[in-house]
Amino acid sequence: MSTSLQTPPPDTRPSRPVRARVAVAGLAVFVAAALTGVLVARANTDPSVPTGGAPGDTPGTSLPSAGPTEQAAAGGQPAGEPGRAGNRPAAPGRPAAAAFPYQPLWPFAGPADAAAWQRGYRTGGHQPWHLDPNATALAFSSGYLGYTDIDKVVRSSISGREANVAVGFRLPDGALHTAAVVHLARLGAGNDAPWEVVGTRDTSLTLATPAYGARVTSPLTVGGRITGVDESLSVHVHALGRETPVGLVDGITPGGPGTRWSARVPFQARHGAVLTVAVATGGHVTTVERFAVTAVHAVVRSGARDGDVDGDGRVDAVSFPVLGTLRIRYAAGSTDTVRFEASGQPGVKLLGIVDADRDGRAEVFVRTGGSASADFATVFRYVNGRLRLVTLDGSQARLGSGGSVRHAESWGCGSPGKVIFRWSGESDDGVVYRGTVHSYGFQGAALRLTGSGPLTVTPDQPAPTGCGSVRTS
């Protein structure tokens, strides 16, 4: 994964000076995302996903700063347990490298990315802000999480290879307000090992569910406690390399002393991806006044069963109450109604509900009409908790099949990276059709072109068709 990041925000000085290895100033942020009140824990034991974090730690608890050696001595990592970080035997003649005791969150995906930055820094001074925990904490909060109101370091402390940086903003009366305490650790070896965000320290806003380092499927259940009145919480799920959240839910409205809050958040990510789950509240002085984060590993099912639109394992029901309106009743009892363009002939028809991109939720394919020689279809996709009409180039996706002596077209499903393909070709004899096939991937509720190339269709080499149990020709 690329670690080329723009420089962080300018104001990285704490209200009380702290000693840091590098002072970074006059720089601008690149990324945005949000993580919440997460504690220090070691990653899961499933070898199919990345490891990191610390076993036995209790979510929601402020933990003392301790390096890998001290944690192992305290019984934090059982010996010989497969799949945990640090259990690989050392090569003959080489000392064992200390395992990183936490889950890397941002800006690096892991030790390899951190080492790649170190090489660039040593040869050309590349992105020195990675050596400043204050700059890294601000860039994480206002850039990666997108909390642009968070632009001040309130205080910070460094203990060995770990740091805690309180970030926030200035109140109208001039006082500094702490929105979160970001926990960082040096990732890699050497005095120039960069700082990595590994979580936040919970205060009056906590994010206790899911546990730090847990393996989760979509939709994700999140929850914790909050003290305050007239609060409105938002939960965003972020993944490295993605410019926008891969899942979000807004408008959660708890309130009171130590009140429990919870939400279900659908997300879309690759299997094994480390996700930052962030909860935030605000609105009295700034948009974001408190936030907390945790880290989880995405588990993506190999594919949803036919008919399961929301990925809960149960079949959902689709109907067409009037022409151009699709209504879905989910097995849990809620409904979605979506408008689409349709013609009366040869009639709207449900073609099928299949998981085209194998993300654990099935897409809805509908015939929308046609002509004497061709049928046309469109697709609906479950995105951020709602069924949505899929678009292509800003308009309803149009998938054609059939043709005439001069022209033919077809569509179908491919691999997850090339979910939908469309082919069209022209012929002089009605036998050989020379044309082009285009492949598309899903980007939210839109189709994004991923490739194209020539394809000649003959009786011996028919056009590609089919999408699971859906017949497309």
Secondary structure, 3 states (H helix, E strand, C coil): CCCCCCCCCCCCCECCCCCCCCCCCCCCCCCECCCCCCCCCECCCCCCCCCCEECCCCCCCCCCCCCHHHHHHCCCCCCCCCCCCCCCCCCCCCCCCCCCCCCCCECCCCHHHHHHHHHHHHHHCCCHHHHCHHHHHHHHHHHECCCCCCCEEEEEEEECCEEEEEEEEECCCCCEEEEEEEEEEECCCCCCCCEEEEEEECCCECCCECCCCEEECCCEEEEEEEEECCCCEEEEEEECCCCCCCEEEEEECCCEEEEEEEEEECCCCCCCCEEEEEEEECCCCCCCCEEEEEEEEECCCCCCCCCCCCCCCCCCEEECCCCCEEEEECCCCCEEEEECCCCCCCCCEEEEEECCCCCCCCEEEEEEEECCCEEEEEEEEEECCEEEECEECCEECCEEEEECCCEEEEEEECCHHHCEEEEEEECCCCCCEEEEEEEEEEECCEEEEEEEEEEEEECCECCCCEECCECCC
